[in-house]
Amino acid sequence: MDWVNRRKRDTNIMFAVNYADGRTSYITVSPKGLEHGDQLVHSLARERQERGEIPTGEISTVKRVR
């Protein structure tokens, strides 16, 4: 019964959102959201800022971390 305690693997992709002032926050995006490439993640990060999900500030880079 070892299979009962297993958690489903998280298939989301993590990105580091780097700010101009040196701060970093993290977001995850489903693989379906990346069907057209990672270049859309910068826009997703700005949308999440507007919703208050990540801190405000000038985003300098967004990089995949896993």
Secondary structure, 3 states (H helix, E strand, C coil): CHHHHCCCCCCCEEEEEEECCCCEEEEEECHHHHCCCHHHHHHHHHHHHHCCCCCCCCEEEEEECC
